[in-house]
Amino acid sequence: MEGNLKNVLVLSFGFLLLFTAYGGLQSLQSSLYSEEGLGVAALSTLYGGMLLSSMFLPPILIRKLGCKWTLVLAMCCYVAFSLGNFYASWYTLIPTSILVGLGAAALWSAQGTYLTIVGNAQARKTGQVGKDVVSQYFGIFFLIFQSSGVWGNLISSLVFGQMPTQGCGFLAVLLMAVFLEPVKDAQLEGEGEKQAPPFWSTLLSTFKLLRDKRMRLLILLPMLSGFEQAFLSGDYTRSYTTCALGIQFVGYVMICFGAVDALCSVLFGRLARHTGRTVLFALGAVTQLACIIALLLWKPHPSQLPVFFVFPGLWGMADAVWQTQNNALFGVLFEKNKEAAFANYRLWEALGFVIAFGYSTVLCVRVKLYVLLGVLSAAMAAYGAVECMESRRADGPLATEQTKPAEEGVTQTKL
C-alpha cells in the first residue's frame, strides 16, 4: 500500500474511533443530563468554544506543531470530555465542553489541511490532477468517518454501556500518535527558506483570508452544512420521528443517515474526477431542495414507517456532497492558505450550528424549513458566482480541468 493512502486510512480510522466514542455522548447530552439544563448548557458551551477557537487557534497550532501533533492534541480534548461524562456535573462537563470546543476547530482544520497536502503529494507522484486526488481522499475519509454515526447510534440504540466507547477515544489518540506520518507542505517548501510570518499575522490569518472575494462568497456553504445537520439531528428526529414513532426509533433513523452518507461520500469522491464538482453540487442542492419541499407537505403517520427512513437517506446523500466537495473545494481554491481556509470553514459551519440551535426553541418547524430553503438557495447562488469567477481565471482550477491530458502534469502543481 502506497504511503499517502496508508496515512489517509490511519487518519480516517482514528476519527472513526474518536467519534464512535464522542458521537453517542453528544447525542445523549440533553437526555442524560436534563436536570437544570446541564446537557443543553454543555452543548451550547461546546459550540460557542468552537466558534471562538475557529477565529484564531487552528493556524497557530498547525504552524507550530504540524498537522499530526495538532490532531493528537485536539483528540486529547475529546477524550477529556468522555472522562468528564463519568462524573457528570457542572464542574466536569462545562470545562471539558470548553476543551472540546477549543480542540474541535483545530482538529478539523488539521484534518482538511493534512488530506489536501497528501492528496497533492500523491498527484505530483503519479502525474494526476491535484483536485481529483484530493476529492478522492476526502471521499475515502468520509466513507470511514461517517460510519461512526452508524456504530455510535447503534450502541446508543441498544443501550450498551459507555465504557467500551470511552476506550475508543484512547485508541484513536494512540493510533494517530504512533502510525500517522508527519507531512510537509510542498507549497511552502517550494518557496524556499524564508522568515516565519509574525505571530500576529498568523493569529489573524483566518480573518485576513476574508479579503478574498471568493472566501466571502463561499462562507454560505459551511453555514449551510451547519444548518442542515442541525435540522436533521434536532428537528427531524424530534418533530417527525419521535412524535410519530417514538424516541426508540431516533437511533435507527440516524443510522440510516450515517450509512447512506458514508457510502455516498466515497462514491462522490470518485465521481468528481469524471463529472466535475459542479454536477455534484447541483445533485446535492436538488436532493436537499426536494426533501425540504416534501417535508413541508408531508403529514407523518406511524403507518408510513419506510418514509421516515427515506428522508434521512436522501439527506445523507446531500450531506455527502457538502462534506466531500466543500472540503475539497476549500483545499483547492486556497491551497496557499490551507490552514486559514479550513479554519474559516469550521468557523462558519459552527456559526450555522449556533444559529440553528439558537432559534430551535423559538421557531416552528415549518419556519425552520423555510430558513433552510433560503440558506440553500443563497449558498448555491454564491457558489455559482465563484465557479464563474474561476472559469475566467486562466490559471484557475476550472481552467485546469479543461486542459489536455498531456498538459496535466504541468498544470496540476498549481492546484
Secondary structure, DSSP 4 states (H G I P E B T S, - for coil): --HHHHHHHHHHHHHHHHHHHHHHHHHHHHHHT-GGGHHHHHHHHHHHHHHHHHHHHHHHHHHHHHHHHHHHHHHHHHHHHHHHGGG-SHHHHHHHHHHHHHHHHHHHHHHHHHHHHHHHHHHHHHT--HHHHHHHHHHHHHHHHHHHHHHHHHHHHTT--SHHHHHHHHHHHHHHHHHPPP---HHHHHT-S-PPPPHHHHHTHHHHGGGSHHHHHHTHHHHHHHHHHHIIIIIIIIIIIIHHT-GGGHHHHHHHHHHHHHHHHHHHHHHHHHH-HHHHHHHHHHHHHHHHHHHHH----GGGHHHHHHHHHHHHHHHHHHHHHHHHHHHHHTGGGHHHHHHHHHHHHHHHHHHHHHTTTTS-HHHHHHHHHHHHHHHHHHHHHHHHHHHT-TTSHHHHHTS-GGGHHHHGGG-
